[in-house]
Amino acid sequence: MQDLAAVEVLAIDKVSLGYGQRLQQILQVLETQTTQVEDVVLLDKLADFSPLWQKILQKFKVSEQLIPLTGCVQPSDLNDVQNTLSQLLAENLPKDANGSIVKKIISRG
């Protein structure tokens, strides 16, 4: 453990901070300083962000402007996947009596 501590002391000025460490620093600065950012518009739900990002974003006036998934216009496997994902998000897939999702995919082959 002492060797690891010694390496950490040597590396502190030579190795850049990791992603999480940089976010922690941003959060600390936002605790004491204000920014010129007046508000933030999210295209995804705040709940979809990691807990650390949620803490950072909560320092601002946040509004959500959710963008629906767009689909491929040509019949294709990609179109099938996008439509299924869109229906899953909307939670309107047909279900059996036991609650299982029923999804028919018609083969174009």
N, C-alpha and C positions, 0 to 999 in steps of 0.2 A: 504494500500500500504506500509506503514511503517513496518507492521508485515512481509510482504513478503520480503521486503528489508533486514530485520533483519535475516530472515531464510536463505536468499541467502548468507549473510556474514558468517553465521555459517556453512553453507554447503560447502562453496568453497573449504575447505581443506579436507572434508570428503566424498564428492560425486565426482565420476570420471566424466570427461567431456563426453558429448554426442558425437555421431558419427559426426555430422556436425561441432561441436566445434573442434574436433580433426583434421578434414580435413582443417578447417580454420587455425589452427596452422601450419599444414604442408605447406599450401600455403604461410603463412607469412615467414616461415623459408626458403622456396625455393626462395623467393624474394631476400634474402641476402646471401645465401650459395649455394655452388655447391655440387653435389653428385658424387658418382663414377659410377652412371648409365649413360651409354653412349647413349643408345637409347631404346625405348620401342616399341614392336610389339603388336599391338592390333588385336585380333581375331574378334572383332566387330567394327562397324563404330564408329568413334569418336563422331558423332552426336547422337549416341544412349546412351551416358553417360550423367549423370546429369550435369548441368552447372558448379557446383563446381568441379566435377571430370575433366571436360574439361579444366578448368583453370589450374588445377594441371598438367594434362598430357601435356598441351601446354608449360610447362617449360622444356620439354625434346624433343629430336628428336624422333618424332612419325611416325611410318609407320603402315599401315593397311595390314593385311594378312587375308582376310576374308575367313572363313571356310564355305562351303556350308552345309546346313542341310543334314544329312544322314537319310535315311529312313529304315524302318523295311522291311526285305526281304519277310516275310510271309504275305499273304493277311490277313488283320485284320482291325479293326476299327482304331487302332493306325496308321497303314500304310495309311489309307484314310486321317486321320487328318494331318499326316506329309507331304503327297503329296500335299494336299490342301495348307498348309502353305508355302511349297516350291514354289508352283505356284503363290501364292499371293505375295511372296517376289520377284519373277521374273516378276510379273505383266503380266503373259501370260495365265490367265484363259480365256476361251471363254466367250464372252459377247453378249447379245442380241443387237438389233438395238438401244435400248434406253440406252445402257451402263451397264445394270444389269448383274451381274456375273451369268453364267449358270454352275451349277455343279451337275452332276448326281452321286448319290451314289447307287451302286447296293447292295441290301441286300443279305447277304449270308445265311440268316435264312431259 
